[in-house]
Amino acid sequence: FSTKARTGMANKLFAETIDELQRALDKSAEAKAVFVYFRGTAEADTGENWCPDCRQSDPVIEEVLANASEGIVFIVVAVGDRSAWKNTRNPFRLHPQWKLTSIPTLALWKTDRRLDAEECKKKEIV
């Protein structure tokens, strides 16, 4: 996993592969709660997320994260560019623990609780 940032009182980690995600999860074993936010990868030339739903949910997620309590870990996972995500063999689609069907998806680790693309846009649900 790459850069670590502190937002509010939560620790924010970043991952782009299943292995990086697993390392971030391992590192977060003692956290009160671990949220995993799957989103599209930003375009290299513009810095914009290629995923329209992600562009809408990102500000909502960031606002909620800014008020997160201490001991929370938030892992941002970039699942790939548009063609990588649309590929039915995308590792995040196939992984037995995640089995993603849409992005953005916000998951609470070690539970079956997930928010889908439409729910991630609603501050009152996030």
Buried (B, 14 or more C-beta within 10 A) or exposed (E): BEEEEEBBEBBBBBBBBBEBBBBBBEBBEEBEBBBBBBBBBBEEEEEEBBBEBBBBBBEBBBEBBEEBEEEBBBBBBBBBBEEBBEEEEBBBBEEEEBEBEBBBBBBEBEEEEBBBBEBBBEEEEB
